[in-house]
Amino acid sequence: MTNIASPSFVTGLAELAPAYRALLCDVWGVVHNGAEAHPPAVAALTRYREGGGIVLLISNAARPVAGVVEMLDRLGVPHEAYDDVISSGGAARSVLAQRPGTRVYHVGPEHGRAIYEGLALDLVDEDECDLISCTGLFDDETETPDDYQARLAGWRARNLPMLCANPDIVVERGDRLVWCAGALAERYRALGGQTLMIGKPHRLVYELAMKRIADLAGEPVAKQSVLAIGDAVDTDVRGAVEQGMDVLFVTSGIHVDDFGPRDAPDLARVQAKLAASGLAARAVVKRLTWEGGA
């Protein structure tokens, strides 16, 4: 199977499932919206696993894997729906663990500090650091990237590198979008700042994912046998395509307003959105389901 330039709608995962040994499924926007789980998606993943398939959830959440699982539990996503989780926060921990003694200034909410627990790092004030580690905005309920422009310029003047533990620009929270760490990292990069992006669409997180899929399967699994599922063009789709994986694109996520009526997305608009980014998908679905429906 290969990604195609003009994908068509399918009624659900059942139409594609027999061709793939494993799913690499996005979380926010597909399995839940940050406030509640999507039951049809949960049912589809559970049904796929019951048929012998492997489901690895892949999230750009700047949290250790345990934190992502805790959130899934809280939102009502049962463990029967997935085999394991790969998170950008977990991948960031693996990178930071290789830099013992680094003086780190954390940018992001208090819960973002969980990625440093147990690591030999020195968490310091902004003026004392030699690395900016960004897990998000300090308060994504009230702030925007504009509030950080002076700080970004100051970091750039000091030639400080930035590690971004969540490349997403925005993410769903209930029925609205909130800013993520990737929005700050992209602004920093535009100023000429050195950035290390951890998570989709970048290579490291896919290497970790394929290794975990092989562990779960008991043998290597070809990328052509893995179907990536996601709702974000620049992270989910781009990352999978660049890794040689097929994509099932979900239209009801962060790009939903680009496709016309929410309950009746225009396929031509979906195809144009992908083509404008030089990307493709194997198929399109309004929401992740098994055999269609809401």
Backbone as CSV, one residue per row, in Angstrom:
resi,resn,N_x,N_y,N_z,CA_x,CA_y,CA_z,C_x,C_y,C_z
1,MET,0.850,-1.191,0.000,0.000,0.000,0.000,0.892,1.249,0.000
2,THR,0.431,2.295,-0.613,1.188,3.538,-0.648,0.246,4.715,-0.480
3,ASN,0.803,5.819,-0.010,0.025,7.050,0.036,-0.296,7.481,-1.384
4,ILE,-1.468,8.049,-1.579,-1.869,8.475,-2.913,-2.204,9.961,-2.888
5,ALA,-2.026,10.613,-4.031,-2.152,12.056,-4.089,-3.583,12.532,-3.877
6,SER,-4.567,11.753,-4.293,-5.965,12.158,-4.185,-6.748,11.108,-3.402
7,PRO,-6.564,11.073,-2.070,-7.231,10.045,-1.273,-8.740,10.230,-1.261
8,SER,-9.450,9.132,-1.028,-10.906,9.151,-0.932,-11.342,8.825,0.490
9,PHE,-12.585,9.145,0.807,-13.140,8.803,2.104,-13.353,7.302,2.206
10,VAL,-13.130,6.762,3.407,-13.520,5.396,3.729,-14.531,5.472,4.869
11,THR,-15.315,4.424,5.031,-16.341,4.444,6.079,-15.754,4.217,7.457
12,GLY,-14.574,3.616,7.513,-13.959,3.360,8.798,-12.687,2.554,8.651
13,LEU,-12.058,2.279,9.773,-10.787,1.565,9.800,-10.902,0.159,9.232
14,ALA,-12.081,-0.441,9.325,-12.267,-1.813,8.849,-11.870,-1.986,7.388
15,GLU,-12.034,-0.944,6.577,-11.698,-1.042,5.160,-10.205,-1.178,4.916
16,LEU,-9.395,-0.688,5.855,-7.943,-0.687,5.666,-7.222,-1.692,6.549
17,ALA,-7.837,-2.086,7.647,-7.172,-2.874,8.681,-6.467,-4.128,8.179
18,PRO,-7.054,-4.913,7.263,-6.392,-6.160,6.867,-5.010,-5.978,6.234
19,ALA,-4.727,-4.786,5.724,-3.458,-4.560,5.021,-2.308,-4.184,5.947
20,TYR,-2.597,-3.998,7.241,-1.568,-3.471,8.134,-1.434,-4.311,9.394
21,ARG,-0.188,-4.440,9.822,0.095,-5.215,11.019,0.046,-4.360,12.285
22,ALA,0.231,-3.060,12.126,0.264,-2.169,13.294,-0.279,-0.797,12.921
23,LEU,-0.800,-0.120,13.933,-1.253,1.261,13.793,-0.363,2.154,14.645
24,LEU,-0.022,3.302,14.089,0.678,4.343,14.828,-0.305,5.507,14.896
25,CYS,-1.021,5.596,16.005,-2.197,6.467,16.083,-1.962,7.692,16.954
26,ASP,-2.244,8.848,16.383,-2.222,10.096,17.132,-3.246,10.027,18.270
27,VAL,-3.084,10.886,19.249,-3.951,10.865,20.426,-4.895,12.070,20.437
28,TRP,-4.334,13.270,20.667,-5.162,14.475,20.683,-5.761,14.708,19.301
29,GLY,-7.075,14.892,19.253,-7.752,15.131,17.988,-8.254,13.883,17.313
30,VAL,-7.783,12.719,17.761,-8.217,11.445,17.175,-8.874,10.570,18.241
31,VAL,-8.157,10.310,19.325,-8.680,9.455,20.398,-9.437,10.273,21.440
32,HIS,-9.000,11.507,21.656,-9.721,12.410,22.547,-9.463,13.841,22.104
33,ASN,-10.191,14.782,22.685,-10.031,16.193,22.324,-9.490,17.024,23.481
34,GLY,-8.889,16.350,24.451,-8.352,17.046,25.612,-9.335,17.198,26.739
35,ALA,-10.613,16.956,26.448,-11.648,17.068,27.478,-12.419,15.774,27.654
36,GLU,-12.548,15.002,26.571,-13.274,13.743,26.648,-12.803,12.814,25.533
37,ALA,-12.941,11.515,25.780,-12.566,10.515,24.789,-13.592,10.483,23.656
38,HIS,-13.168,10.014,22.487,-14.069,9.787,21.364,-14.403,8.286,21.336
39,PRO,-15.556,7.890,21.836,-15.884,6.465,21.936,-15.748,5.680,20.630
40,PRO,-16.169,6.205,19.453,-16.001,5.410,18.225,-14.538,5.115,17.911
41,ALA,-13.638,6.062,18.223,-12.210,5.836,17.998,-11.687,4.763,18.940
42,VAL,-12.091,4.858,20.199,-11.684,3.846,21.177,-12.163,2.462,20.742
43,ALA,-13.400,2.381,20.280,-13.951,1.100,19.829,-13.205,0.574,18.616
44,ALA,-12.824,1.462,17.692,-12.112,1.029,16.494,-10.744,0.457,16.833
45,LEU,-10.022,1.132,17.714,-8.696,0.643,18.098,-8.797,-0.682,18.845
46,THR,-9.805,-0.784,19.711,-10.001,-2.033,20.452,-10.323,-3.176,19.507
47,ARG,-11.171,-2.919,18.526,-11.539,-3.946,17.548,-10.317,-4.378,16.723
48,TYR,-9.497,-3.430,16.360,-8.280,-3.751,15.599,-7.360,-4.656,16.418
49,ARG,-7.189,-4.362,17.685,-6.339,-5.195,18.544,-6.934,-6.591,18.722
50,GLU,-8.260,-6.658,18.829,-8.909,-7.960,18.977,-8.647,-8.843,17.762
51,GLY,-8.409,-8.213,16.610,-8.092,-8.950,15.400,-6.622,-9.300,15.269
52,GLY,-5.823,-8.992,16.287,-4.412,-9.351,16.280,-3.463,-8.224,15.920
53,GLY,-4.004,-7.025,15.652,-3.151,-5.899,15.290,-2.547,-5.226,16.507
54,ILE,-1.451,-4.499,16.278,-0.754,-3.750,17.320,-1.153,-2.287,17.222
55,VAL,-1.484,-1.681,18.352,-1.817,-0.259,18.387,-0.817,0.455,19.284
56,LEU,-0.028,1.322,18.674,0.898,2.162,19.426,0.420,3.600,19.298
57,LEU,0.054,4.200,20.410,-0.350,5.600,20.411,0.903,6.473,20.402
58,ILE,0.897,7.517,19.585,2.050,8.408,19.486,1.571,9.833,19.696
59,SER,2.110,10.484,20.711,1.606,11.790,21.118,2.727,12.806,21.187
60,ASN,2.431,14.031,20.771,3.369,15.129,20.948,3.217,15.788,22.316
61,ALA,2.537,15.139,23.231,2.409,15.674,24.590,3.785,15.744,25.244
62,ALA,4.077,16.885,25.847,5.372,17.065,26.515,5.316,16.477,27.919
63,ARG,4.918,15.232,27.984,4.789,14.514,29.251,5.499,13.174,29.119
64,PRO,6.040,12.644,30.209,6.514,11.259,30.163,5.356,10.333,29.814
65,VAL,5.666,9.139,29.371,4.622,8.204,28.973,3.612,7.984,30.098
66,ALA,4.098,7.871,31.323,3.185,7.639,32.451,2.165,8.766,32.573
67,GLY,2.579,9.991,32.272,1.657,11.120,32.330,0.604,11.054,31.244
68,VAL,0.992,10.579,30.048,0.013,10.424,28.966,-0.994,9.341,29.323
69,VAL,-0.510,8.226,29.860,-1.402,7.132,30.250,-2.362,7.593,31.346
70,GLU,-1.852,8.366,32.292,-2.712,8.885,33.360,-3.836,9.739,32.769
71,MET,-3.507,10.563,31.772,-4.537,11.396,31.147,-5.539,10.543,30.387
72,LEU,-5.057,9.529,29.675,-5.956,8.622,28.967,-6.912,7.943,29.946
73,ASP,-6.383,7.525,31.081,-7.228,6.907,32.113,-8.304,7.886,32.578
74,ARG,-7.889,9.108,32.803,-8.822,10.110,33.324,-9.933,10.427,32.329
75,LEU,-9.598,10.368,31.031,-10.583,10.680,29.996,-11.407,9.465,29.580
76,GLY,-11.100,8.313,30.153,-11.895,7.129,29.888,-11.460,6.311,28.689
77,VAL,-10.179,6.387,28.333,-9.650,5.550,27.250,-9.085,4.283,27.878
78,PRO,-9.718,3.123,27.666,-9.285,1.901,28.339,-7.968,1.361,27.778
79,HIS,-7.246,0.643,28.594,-5.978,0.061,28.157,-6.182,-0.970,27.053
80,GLU,-7.373,-1.503,26.943,-7.663,-2.478,25.878,-7.580,-1.849,24.488
81,ALA,-7.566,-0.518,24.417,-7.554,0.163,23.118,-6.157,0.340,22.554
82,TYR,-5.121,0.049,23.338,-3.761,0.271,22.844,-2.774,-0.641,23.556
83,ASP,-1.644,-0.871,22.886,-0.582,-1.701,23.447,0.420,-0.882,24.255
84,ASP,0.726,0.325,23.759,1.701,1.162,24.451,1.602,2.585,23.899
85,VAL,2.398,3.467,24.496,2.400,4.890,24.136,3.831,5.351,23.923
86,ILE,4.023,6.157,22.890,5.266,6.889,22.694,4.912,8.372,22.791
87,SER,5.647,9.128,23.601,5.361,10.564,23.724,6.609,11.378,23.422
88,SER,6.388,12.596,22.952,7.532,13.474,22.705,8.212,13.832,24.023
89,GLY,7.428,13.907,25.105,8.031,14.154,26.407,8.964,13.035,26.822
90,GLY,8.551,11.793,26.555,9.422,10.660,26.853,10.679,10.680,26.010
91,ALA,10.534,11.036,24.721,11.702,11.133,23.848,12.620,12.261,24.303
92,ALA,12.031,13.377,24.747,12.843,14.487,25.251,13.646,14.066,26.477
93,ARG,13.039,13.260,27.331,13.771,12.744,28.501,15.008,11.960,28.060
94,SER,14.872,11.164,27.010,16.008,10.365,26.557,17.133,11.251,26.033
95,VAL,16.757,12.384,25.415,17.770,13.328,24.932,18.431,14.054,26.105
96,LEU,17.619,14.536,27.037,18.153,15.270,28.182,19.012,14.385,29.079
97,ALA,18.691,13.107,29.144,19.465,12.183,29.976,20.909,12.069,29.505
98,GLN,21.136,12.409,28.237,22.487,12.352,27.682,23.267,13.642,27.937
99,ARG,22.669,14.585,28.677,23.320,15.865,28.945,23.369,16.152,30.444
100,PRO,23.962,15.260,31.228,24.001,15.479,32.681,24.736,16.772,33.022
101,GLY,24.216,17.448,34.032,24.839,18.686,34.489,24.417,19.929,33.744
102,THR,23.609,19.783,32.697,23.159,20.944,31.927,22.289,21.855,32.793
103,ARG,22.527,23.145,32.676,21.720,24.137,33.406,20.520,24.496,32.529
104,VAL,19.342,24.070,32.969,18.129,24.129,32.157,17.155,25.148,32.726
105,TYR,16.619,25.985,31.827,15.503,26.855,32.208,14.245,26.303,31.573
106,HIS,13.272,25.972,32.400,12.038,25.364,31.919,11.013,26.427,31.564
107,VAL,10.494,26.354,30.342,9.408,27.204,29.888,8.189,26.325,29.683
108,GLY,7.136,26.583,30.422,5.938,25.777,30.294,5.203,25.655,31.612
109,PRO,4.066,24.953,31.593,3.272,24.788,32.811,4.008,23.939,33.838
110,GLU,3.573,24.035,35.072,4.244,23.329,36.162,4.299,21.823,35.918
111,HIS,3.210,21.262,35.357,3.210,19.807,35.153,4.256,19.380,34.120
112,GLY,4.732,20.323,33.289,5.763,19.999,32.310,7.089,19.617,32.937
113,ARG,7.283,19.974,34.190,8.539,19.642,34.875,8.702,18.150,35.115
114,ALA,7.648,17.403,34.910,7.736,15.954,35.134,8.769,15.295,34.230
115,ILE,9.062,15.888,33.071,10.020,15.237,32.165,11.448,15.280,32.706
116,TYR,11.700,16.093,33.739,13.058,16.185,34.294,13.268,15.289,35.511
117,GLU,12.190,14.712,36.021,12.296,13.941,37.263,13.282,12.788,37.123
118,GLY,14.217,12.726,38.067,15.204,11.649,38.070,16.398,11.871,37.165
119,LEU,16.425,12.994,36.425,17.551,13.271,35.532,18.579,14.166,36.237
120,ALA,19.838,14.004,35.871,20.932,14.753,36.502,21.089,16.118,35.845
121,LEU,20.042,16.926,35.943,20.031,18.262,35.363,19.975,19.301,36.477
122,ASP,20.368,20.509,36.159,20.308,21.610,37.115,19.265,22.600,36.616
123,LEU,18.078,22.597,37.225,17.017,23.522,36.839,17.290,24.876,37.481
124,VAL,17.481,25.894,36.634,17.940,27.194,37.114,17.028,28.298,36.589
125,ASP,17.302,29.529,37.035,16.573,30.695,36.550,17.019,31.034,35.130
126,GLU,16.225,31.845,34.492,16.446,32.210,33.095,17.834,32.794,32.845
127,ASP,18.318,33.634,33.758,19.589,34.322,33.549,20.802,33.416,33.727
128,GLU,20.602,32.216,34.278,21.721,31.342,34.604,21.823,30.128,33.688
129,CYS,20.886,29.975,32.774,20.802,28.716,32.024,21.731,28.691,30.822
130,ASP,21.963,27.466,30.334,22.636,27.305,29.039,21.783,26.495,28.074
131,LEU,20.538,26.194,28.465,19.583,25.528,27.586,18.168,25.941,27.979
132,ILE,17.373,26.319,26.982,15.945,26.545,27.186,15.226,25.246,26.858
133,SER,14.422,24.751,27.783,13.629,23.542,27.547,12.159,23.930,27.595
134,CYS,11.489,23.824,26.459,10.121,24.326,26.335,9.121,23.183,26.232
135,THR,8.188,23.134,27.171,7.109,22.147,27.132,5.764,22.793,26.811
136,GLY,5.750,24.118,26.669,4.506,24.822,26.365,4.595,26.261,26.823
137,LEU,3.483,26.954,26.821,3.407,28.289,27.406,3.204,28.141,28.908
138,PHE,3.614,29.144,29.654,3.410,29.064,31.098,1.924,28.955,31.429
139,ASP,1.098,29.710,30.710,-0.346,29.685,30.931,-1.044,29.772,29.577
140,ASP,-1.362,28.626,29.001,-1.958,28.631,27.662,-3.430,29.022,27.670
141,GLU,-3.977,29.279,28.861,-5.349,29.767,28.942,-5.414,31.273,28.692
142,THR,-4.334,31.989,29.012,-4.361,33.447,28.925,-3.284,34.025,28.012
143,GLU,-2.215,33.259,27.729,-1.090,33.785,26.961,-1.162,33.370,25.492
144,THR,-0.428,34.110,24.667,-0.208,33.752,23.269,1.291,33.876,22.988
145,PRO,1.756,33.373,21.854,3.181,33.518,21.524,3.648,34.973,21.485
146,ASP,2.752,35.914,21.200,3.136,37.325,21.184,3.705,37.779,22.527
147,ASP,3.231,37.160,23.609,3.683,37.544,24.939,5.141,37.161,25.195
148,TYR,5.716,36.348,24.326,7.069,35.837,24.528,8.099,36.470,23.595
149,GLN,7.681,37.414,22.763,8.578,37.917,21.724,9.850,38.542,22.311
150,ALA,9.727,39.342,23.365,10.905,39.963,23.970,11.825,38.913,24.582
151,ARG,11.244,37.926,25.234,12.052,36.860,25.818,12.790,36.070,24.738
152,LEU,12.098,35.751,23.666,12.723,35.019,22.572,13.910,35.796,22.009
153,ALA,13.745,37.096,21.845,14.831,37.924,21.333,16.014,37.921,22.294
154,GLY,15.724,37.942,23.592,16.802,37.900,24.581,17.563,36.592,24.553
155,TRP,16.853,35.487,24.424,17.520,34.183,24.341,18.377,34.092,23.083
156,ARG,17.835,34.640,21.991,18.584,34.614,20.737,19.869,35.425,20.859
157,ALA,19.800,36.559,21.541,20.984,37.401,21.721,22.072,36.669,22.496
158,ARG,21.674,35.738,23.352,22.639,34.957,24.135,23.022,33.649,23.439
159,ASN,22.441,33.407,22.243,22.713,32.183,21.480,22.377,30.922,22.273
160,LEU,21.289,30.987,23.029,20.874,29.816,23.798,20.139,28.824,22.901
161,PRO,20.496,27.545,22.971,19.711,26.546,22.241,18.383,26.286,22.939
162,MET,17.369,25.905,22.165,16.068,25.565,22.729,15.715,24.127,22.365
163,LEU,15.362,23.350,23.360,14.792,22.023,23.138,13.286,22.165,23.254
164,CYS,12.581,21.743,22.215,11.117,21.825,22.201,10.556,20.421,22.378
165,ALA,9.847,20.204,23.472,9.338,18.874,23.798,7.939,18.615,23.257
166,ASN,7.411,19.551,22.464,6.119,19.360,21.806,6.076,20.242,20.556
167,PRO,6.325,19.681,19.373,6.357,20.494,18.154,4.997,21.002,17.680
168,ASP,3.904,20.571,18.300,2.592,21.062,17.878,2.517,22.574,18.018
169,ILE,1.858,23.214,17.056,1.613,24.654,17.130,0.385,24.924,17.994
170,VAL,-0.685,24.202,17.729,-1.904,24.286,18.529,-2.421,22.870,18.759
171,VAL,-3.307,22.743,19.732,-3.938,21.461,20.010,-5.362,21.718,20.483
172,GLU,-6.230,20.740,20.259,-7.606,20.856,20.729,-7.678,20.764,22.250
173,ARG,-8.505,21.591,22.842,-8.903,21.417,24.240,-10.393,21.662,24.289
174,GLY,-11.132,20.581,24.310,-12.576,20.695,24.194,-12.941,21.174,22.805
175,ASP,-13.651,22.307,22.733,-14.104,22.822,21.446,-13.283,24.015,20.970
176,ARG,-12.078,24.174,21.496,-11.243,25.295,21.069,-9.795,24.839,20.909
177,LEU,-8.970,25.720,20.365,-7.559,25.438,20.159,-6.721,26.262,21.121
178,VAL,-5.659,25.656,21.650,-4.735,26.379,22.526,-3.323,26.248,21.965
179,TRP,-2.485,27.220,22.277,-1.116,27.255,21.776,-0.243,26.223,22.473
180,CYS,0.718,25.677,21.715,1.644,24.676,22.240,3.095,25.149,22.104
181,ALA,4.009,24.335,22.606,5.434,24.681,22.609,5.966,24.935,21.208
182,GLY,5.449,24.206,20.226,5.940,24.367,18.861,5.765,25.780,18.331
183,ALA,4.748,26.494,18.805,4.532,27.869,18.357,5.682,28.765,18.807
184,LEU,6.178,28.541,20.034,7.324,29.317,20.512,8.602,28.906,19.794
185,ALA,8.774,27.609,19.585,9.984,27.127,18.915,10.078,27.635,17.481
186,GLU,8.955,27.692,16.783,8.971,28.178,15.405,9.312,29.671,15.361
187,ARG,8.818,30.414,16.319,9.181,31.837,16.384,10.668,31.994,16.690
188,TYR,11.180,31.151,17.572,12.599,31.222,17.915,13.461,30.877,16.701
189,ARG,13.041,29.885,15.976,13.760,29.503,14.757,13.734,30.640,13.744
190,ALA,12.610,31.330,13.635,12.500,32.445,12.698,13.452,33.585,13.062
191,LEU,13.809,33.695,14.344,14.766,34.696,14.785,16.209,34.240,14.584
192,GLY,16.376,33.013,14.097,17.714,32.453,13.918,18.191,31.621,15.082
193,GLY,17.291,31.367,16.046,17.663,30.573,17.208,17.818,29.101,16.886
194,GLN,18.735,28.448,17.577,18.963,27.009,17.402,17.875,26.239,18.145
195,THR,17.154,25.377,17.426,16.081,24.609,18.050,16.268,23.123,17.796
196,LEU,15.972,22.340,18.808,15.950,20.887,18.685,14.514,20.446,18.936
197,MET,13.842,19.994,17.876,12.434,19.632,17.964,12.311,18.132,18.243
198,ILE,11.606,17.790,19.306,11.431,16.389,19.697,9.960,16.024,19.530
199,GLY,9.664,15.081,18.645,8.287,14.662,18.415,7.962,14.690,16.938
200,LYS,6.721,14.356,16.611,6.277,14.386,15.213,6.395,15.801,14.664
201,PRO,6.900,15.995,13.454,7.206,15.009,12.407,8.664,14.581,12.352
202,HIS,9.401,14.715,13.432,10.850,14.528,13.387,11.240,13.064,13.636
203,ARG,12.386,12.709,13.118,12.797,11.312,12.960,12.881,10.526,14.270
204,LEU,13.445,11.114,15.320,13.742,10.360,16.540,12.530,9.631,17.087
205,VAL,11.390,10.316,17.154,10.217,9.704,17.773,9.715,8.521,16.941
206,TYR,9.909,8.562,15.622,9.507,7.435,14.773,10.464,6.250,14.938
207,GLU,11.738,6.537,15.139,12.682,5.455,15.402,12.305,4.727,16.689
208,LEU,11.956,5.498,17.721,11.525,4.879,18.976,10.235,4.092,18.778
209,ALA,9.330,4.629,17.975,8.055,3.946,17.735,8.258,2.630,17.008
210,MET,9.080,2.629,15.964,9.295,1.396,15.204,10.008,0.346,16.056
211,LYS,10.903,0.771,16.912,11.563,-0.174,17.812,10.549,-0.792,18.759
212,ARG,9.629,0.021,19.274,8.626,-0.504,20.204,7.663,-1.437,19.496
213,ILE,7.279,-1.110,18.267,6.412,-2.006,17.502,7.104,-3.349,17.282
214,ALA,8.395,-3.316,16.972,9.140,-4.566,16.790,9.168,-5.375,18.082
215,ASP,9.346,-4.696,19.211,9.335,-5.384,20.503,7.989,-6.066,20.741
216,LEU,6.913,-5.353,20.439,5.577,-5.898,20.658,5.271,-7.050,19.707
217,ALA,5.794,-6.966,18.482,5.548,-8.005,17.487,6.471,-9.198,17.666
218,GLY,7.569,-8.996,18.354,8.556,-10.065,18.514,9.483,-10.190,17.327
219,GLU,9.420,-9.245,16.404,10.274,-9.246,15.213,10.131,-7.889,14.523
220,PRO,11.085,-7.537,13.651,10.951,-6.263,12.939,9.684,-6.225,12.091
221,VAL,9.075,-5.063,12.021,7.882,-4.836,11.210,8.216,-3.765,10.181
222,ALA,7.940,-4.034,8.929,8.232,-3.075,7.865,7.343,-1.846,7.995
223,LYS,7.896,-0.689,7.666,7.103,0.542,7.728,5.893,0.471,6.804
224,GLN,6.008,-0.279,5.715,4.895,-0.425,4.781,3.734,-1.191,5.392
225,SER,3.984,-1.857,6.528,2.938,-2.607,7.218,2.365,-1.844,8.403
226,VAL,2.734,-0.558,8.506,2.251,0.301,9.596,1.399,1.411,9.000
227,LEU,0.201,1.586,9.536,-0.687,2.672,9.122,-0.672,3.756,10.186
228,ALA,-0.287,4.975,9.790,-0.330,6.109,10.701,-1.697,6.781,10.605
229,ILE,-2.246,7.154,11.756,-3.550,7.814,11.817,-3.367,9.148,12.523
230,GLY,-3.847,10.232,11.898,-3.703,11.523,12.542,-4.545,12.609,11.898
231,ASP,-4.612,13.748,12.590,-5.451,14.853,12.128,-4.657,16.096,11.776
232,ALA,-3.343,16.115,12.007,-2.534,17.310,11.795,-1.619,17.124,10.587
233,VAL,-1.763,17.990,9.610,-1.003,17.848,8.367,0.494,17.969,8.606
234,ASP,0.920,18.997,9.336,2.342,19.277,9.445,3.077,18.391,10.434
235,THR,2.362,17.650,11.258,3.022,16.741,12.194,2.688,15.294,11.881
236,ASP,1.428,14.908,12.027,1.035,13.513,11.810,1.277,13.054,10.372
237,VAL,0.777,13.816,9.425,0.875,13.392,8.027,2.304,13.532,7.524
238,ARG,2.914,14.686,7.739,4.264,14.898,7.234,5.248,13.879,7.818
239,GLY,5.171,13.673,9.117,6.096,12.737,9.737,5.967,11.337,9.185
240,ALA,4.732,10.870,9.037,4.516,9.513,8.529,4.970,9.384,7.085
241,VAL,4.612,10.349,6.252,4.993,10.294,4.836,6.505,10.300,4.696
242,GLU,7.181,11.141,5.453,8.635,11.196,5.363,9.293,9.917,5.850
243,GLN,8.574,9.151,6.669,9.091,7.859,7.141,8.639,6.699,6.272
244,GLY,7.921,6.988,5.199,7.488,5.929,4.286,6.306,5.135,4.768
245,MET,5.460,5.744,5.610,4.272,5.065,6.125,3.013,5.589,5.437
246,ASP,2.024,4.732,5.320,0.719,5.149,4.826,-0.025,5.916,5.920
247,VAL,-0.973,6.754,5.487,-1.686,7.626,6.414,-3.192,7.521,6.217
248,LEU,-3.904,7.422,7.329,-5.348,7.619,7.362,-5.561,8.978,8.007
249,PHE,-6.051,9.934,7.211,-6.189,11.313,7.661,-7.581,11.552,8.231
250,VAL,-7.628,12.070,9.457,-8.880,12.346,10.160,-9.204,13.832,10.019
251,THR,-10.364,14.152,9.440,-10.676,15.550,9.132,-11.285,16.331,10.285
252,SER,-11.717,15.655,11.338,-12.472,16.335,12.401,-11.582,16.954,13.474
253,GLY,-10.264,16.969,13.266,-9.348,17.511,14.264,-9.071,18.987,14.080
254,ILE,-7.791,19.365,14.155,-7.449,20.787,14.215,-7.717,21.535,12.911
255,HIS,-7.837,20.810,11.777,-8.095,21.482,10.504,-9.566,21.461,10.111
256,VAL,-10.435,21.081,11.006,-11.834,20.826,10.657,-12.492,21.994,9.920
257,ASP,-12.150,23.215,10.290,-12.807,24.370,9.665,-12.286,24.677,8.264
258,ASP,-11.247,23.969,7.844,-10.713,24.164,6.487,-11.489,23.385,5.433
259,PHE,-12.379,22.496,5.866,-12.969,21.535,4.937,-14.461,21.726,4.706
260,GLY,-14.999,22.882,5.071,-16.420,23.114,4.869,-17.228,22.678,6.075
261,PRO,-18.474,22.294,5.891,-19.326,21.887,7.016,-18.682,20.766,7.838
262,ARG,-18.712,20.888,9.138,-18.024,19.914,9.997,-18.575,18.503,9.830
263,ASP,-19.877,18.400,9.595,-20.480,17.076,9.464,-20.452,16.547,8.034
264,ALA,-19.996,17.384,7.111,-19.925,16.960,5.709,-18.710,17.587,5.040
265,PRO,-17.499,17.181,5.473,-16.290,17.776,4.906,-16.196,17.548,3.402
266,ASP,-15.657,18.538,2.708,-15.522,18.516,1.250,-14.225,17.803,0.890
267,LEU,-14.329,16.670,0.220,-13.151,15.886,-0.126,-12.165,16.690,-0.959
268,ALA,-12.662,17.505,-1.876,-11.769,18.309,-2.714,-10.925,19.251,-1.864
269,ARG,-11.517,19.806,-0.809,-10.761,20.692,0.073,-9.702,19.908,0.850
270,VAL,-10.055,18.709,1.261,-9.088,17.860,1.972,-7.910,17.552,1.055
271,GLN,-8.207,17.140,-0.147,-7.155,16.814,-1.095,-6.278,18.024,-1.379
272,ALA,-6.890,19.201,-1.508,-6.136,20.423,-1.783,-5.233,20.789,-0.604
273,LYS,-5.728,20.584,0.623,-4.938,20.884,1.822,-3.677,20.032,1.853
274,LEU,-3.819,18.757,1.581,-2.669,17.867,1.568,-1.715,18.222,0.436
275,ALA,-2.277,18.449,-0.743,-1.447,18.742,-1.913,-0.672,20.038,-1.726
276,ALA,-1.274,21.021,-1.076,-0.605,22.300,-0.869,0.647,22.152,0.000
277,SER,0.675,21.111,0.820,1.839,20.842,1.662,2.763,19.803,1.043
278,GLY,2.442,19.388,-0.187,3.260,18.389,-0.864,3.134,17.013,-0.242
279,LEU,1.969,16.727,0.349,1.768,15.477,1.076,0.620,14.685,0.478
280,ALA,0.468,13.461,0.960,-0.577,12.575,0.476,-1.055,11.701,1.628
281,ALA,-2.152,11.001,1.398,-2.684,10.068,2.387,-3.235,8.850,1.672
282,ARG,-3.291,7.738,2.374,-3.886,6.528,1.802,-5.396,6.679,1.694
283,ALA,-6.003,7.284,2.743,-7.449,7.444,2.781,-7.802,8.538,3.774
284,VAL,-9.069,8.922,3.752,-9.581,9.994,4.610,-10.811,9.480,5.343
285,VAL,-10.967,9.897,6.586,-12.151,9.556,7.358,-12.543,10.780,8.187
286,LYS,-13.844,11.004,8.352,-14.290,12.165,9.116,-13.850,12.035,10.570
287,ARG,-14.168,10.907,11.169,-13.715,10.579,12.516,-13.251,9.136,12.491
288,LEU,-12.330,8.819,13.377,-11.870,7.439,13.449,-12.994,6.567,13.982
289,THR,-13.429,5.617,13.178,-14.439,4.640,13.562,-14.003,3.286,13.004
290,TRP,-14.747,2.237,13.345,-14.459,0.923,12.763,-15.168,0.742,11.429
291,GLU,-16.484,0.925,11.429,-17.249,0.725,10.198,-18.142,1.919,9.886
292,GLY,-17.651,3.120,10.152,-18.432,4.321,9.876,-19.281,4.714,11.055
293,GLY,-20.193,5.642,10.820,-21.045,6.125,11.896,-20.514,7.432,12.442
294,ALA,-21.017,7.826,13.580,-20.676,9.129,14.150,-19.272,9.135,14.722
